[in-house]
Amino acid sequence: MKKTVLQRISLALVIAALAFAGCGDDDAPITPDAGPIEDASNGDTDAGDVTPPAVIATTPSHGASGVRTDTTIAIAFSEPMDVSGGAIGAASDDGAIDLGDGAWNDERTVVTFMPVDALPTGTTITVTVGSTFRDEAGNSLAPAHSFEFETDDAVAPTIVRTAPAEGATGVDAALATIEVETSEPMRVAAGRARLEGPGEPTLSAVSWTDRVARWTVSGLEPSSSYELVLDGFEDVAGNPLDTSALGDDGRLDFATGADTRAPVVIESTPREAQLDVDVGLVSRVAITFSEPMDEGAGAFALEVGATATELEVVWDRGGRRAVLDVAGRLTSAAPHRVTMSGLRDRAGNALDGATYLVDGALDFTTGSDLFVPFVAFTSPEEASTAPGGLLSIVVVFSEAMDTSTTTAPLTGDGTTTTLSGTWSSGDTVLTLTSPGLQAGRAYGLDLRAFRDAGGTLVDAAHAYLGDGIANFTLAPPTGEGCGNALTNEEATSSGAGFVEWVIPAGATSADGSAPCDLDGHGPDVLVRYRKSTAASDAGGSALHIVVTPATSTHWLDVDVLANDCRTEPAYADASRARCFTGRRSWETWLDVGPGDYFVWVARDGANTFDGATVRVEEVPTVRAGESCEAPLDATNAGAMYTAPTRDGAPHRWTLPAGYAISPDRGALPEGPLGALACSPDGARGQDAVITYEKQTATSLLNVRVTTGDPTARLGFELVRGCNPGVAEVLACELVDQTPLEREWTFDGPAGPLAAWLVSQRRFALPTGTTSSDPNANWPLMPQATVEITEFEPQPGDSCATAIPLTAGTNVVSANRPWRAYVPACLETGGVTWFRYTPAQGLAVVRTNGPTTGAVVDRASGEVLRCSAQDETTVGTPGLPVFGEVGREVCIALSSSSGVTQITVDEIPYDGPRGIETTYPVELASGVSVLTGGWMAVMDDDVFRAGLSGRIQRLSTSGGVVTQTMITGATTTTVGGGAVARPEGLYVITTNNTATNAPRVFRVTDATGAFLATPVALDAPPEDFRYPAAPLGAITWDGTQFIVATTHRTSSQAPMTRDGCCDPTTYYTIPATGGAPVAIGSNATIVDVNGIAADATYLYLNGRIAGGYDETQSPGSIWHPSIFRLRRDQLAQPTQTPVVLYAGSLSADSGDVWVDDTTEADVLYFRTTSPSNAMIVVDPGAETPRWIGALWRAPASAQNGGLGYDPRGPSLWLLDTTPNPDRWVRLD
């Protein structure tokens, strides 16, 4: 049977595919004889499509938060889809969401939904793309794809109650607190309040209890108006507080009532009932009142015996203090009395003479050490019970004392401490600071060492104290605040070596603990554990602390302090042992000595504390690997450790999944256990530490970390020493998805090093967990392996000791066993290093035996190239080196006995070298870059095809990506291609098939501004007929425009058993416009997606028809390639194209560029999956030089276009899958 041309081509492609099996897309060979297509294609195409489609991008992206409730939902697929089937659904916790009907783009790769109603606010939306979706070949989406995002909570919190009420009058000027209750939990760390009004109104810092903000207030004056101003308050979603409930001004307004409170004396010098007042030292009497007094009312008189003398008064301190001149009026060794008559405050309230004065007059007795001093009063009072949380003790002596003594010993709670104080009231009152006194305990303050000003020892037997010791008891602890800690005695249960507190709900105060929670928290409680034993490393024990919530769904903040319960930074920064935030249960170990250990527990956020259980037990040692106190090493890891078995073999620790328990690396960047250096946000979970002792200062240390869980996110940090707060950080990286391993090499002094492994939080829940699981947002540490190899470097062991190469052929031995500073792409085995100094801009390195290798800049260590990423060997086609002339590079080869020669082939080249600059951009409203499209650079602007007749624009300096709808004749799609010329941007329409209508338009002026009405470039005469097929590409050859027709998709030109498709036709159009002129066609290339030209050749991104497979639906088979056609043979439709590259190419982003339109030296284009920027040198030569990837796209990147700027020269490209999208310039 005689085969048709179509059948012969298909058969040749199948044979070629078998011949080149195993070669990757990026390494498609160039035929050495530039021969026909049957000999050139590698057949690695979409023939017989059996690959299931995949979702490659979504809007919103998975894990996005703060999404507008009116957002458009868009889903991008990896290939054209069958739009007749498939289901996409969305739901929240409240039920299904009606997405409405989806709209597909022309390429049927993107479907867009506008939900019928606004999405619910402040909730998680799950969108599911069903597995019933199929591509055009009938392959099902497998498995179904889901993504989640959180909508913005757009509902503003409101004020539901205030105390005082808005507009209240008659408020007591002695008001103690102001309260504001909101409609929902607030961000407790946000917002500031101030109180405005007469006098000196003062607000304390805010404290939150559930939804109630509370401030302590002082300094109010009677009969006055005040305003509480609330600034910056917002809910946990960031919505500002709606203060409209407080009236138009949004302020809490209230007025104090008339003053009806009687003034009292609060202090005097001499003090009331003071003895031994020295006549020679006292020339005036000062009396301080509780509030400003009416300075024109009342009188003062001094009574000595039967003589009364009226005293002149001078008022100061705003009328709060009366100063009386008594110079020369005091009598030695006599009682004195200062009477006060008719005194009243400014509101007319008469003085209350019973408070402080007792009898309405100030009494004191003069003398010169006539009396033995004694303690007249203490606060707390002798033998009394005082509330817990006591911060000071006041001691009142009978006379002026020797102020050189300011300390007193306090015994209680199993210890004796020394309190310090200050003197006041004529040296008769000593106020001692007493932080940390424990509630529920009895205390004795020894005052027997104090002497009066004359040196007389205090009367210890005086009736008030009886023994010179002030005794008092503090009330049982409530757990509310420092000094009120629940102790071992208040534990719910206890046993051998453990104490447990089951703490009920009801805490009301937030005391500022857990600063690692940057958003703050609600009310907290405090427990104290007293440890009497030494640390475990000193023969004692370690502490094991476990904290769990009463309600399993609630998150807790935990702050552990040593020997000081105070939470103020001045104290807590030094005493803090651990700080945990935002997790439902916590567990940690501390290897500490004797002392008091305080555990603060709060519910995360401004939420009511509803109970928790705290358990503290003493254990023989810290669990191995949990901290620097007991790190894993070669002696204590058991079966998890494997010792080296030969030279080159590592020390290996394999930690099973979930081994680590305690998340000791705190969320605070500072401190002894701060966050990872590469994860300063503190998003971390359980952690483990392994230590290794480096043996010599000259050795190299190779460290390799591997995790076997592709869903895990593992943080790794290597430090010199162990404690990350003080140790030098040598490396820090997040091991996330692919690749699942990282490798580093280190030099440096001998000594200990520590490897920290930290499970990192991510949006997606770990496999097997749900949002109701206690620790869903804090996944267990994945299985991880740490390998450490130490060796003394020899020639070829590192870039620093690399073996030199020269241009041409070098005889070598690639046999080194070690792995020093190895690029990540060389995954296993030893590596041998070589070095080379380029004399040209491009070189290709080849070996005579199969191996993989990488090119590294010797000065910086940057990996420039890796054959393993090309899925090929160094032998064929070789490693390209886009180097800087004279700048040395290193070649790292996987050691192989089969490599005995290295050839360095130098090529003149001055184009882009792949140096990446990523531009910060912002998408204007309504702009989407989900799909591919052409790119063109015009002066200082980059233009790109958008969807449905839109063109996007970005300045070459970055900024905002804008979008313009092309009007008029080009309302059809403009995604086929574009050319930037000095006079403007030219585009072609892709779905215009009118045979005599214009298809090429100039859409901007010379400045890049879009025209109101596009100007047609082609002006077909009446008898001219374009084919009934759209234009697929446009280029400029230096003198004129060239356009090509295309079939675009198989649905527009379905293949049958009898063949397919009309030839592609090529036209020139004059630079100034005019009638298109057909210059030829080609029957082999049936689809053109991109075109470039020089004087001799057309270079095409296109497809050929590969046959028809009756087992497939549809059965069309296509082969994308980069082709070359001779321009002088275009009149012959049967011209056989030369294949320069065969493989994965985009139909939407099909840009092809040459560096010279007279004779091209370099050809540039992009592939897809992966979306690399590729290069062919001498594309018009008899044997073009296939170089491969000039630049490698990130693993998830999708080809969003490629533009060429000859001014650099530079390449511009867009990756559409990362979030946000990446706009990149390559130099």
Summary of the structure (lengths in Angstrom):
residues: 1227
radius of gyration: 41.8
end to end distance: 55.4
largest distance: 148.8
contacts: 4235
relative contact order: 0.07
helix: 4%
strand: 44%
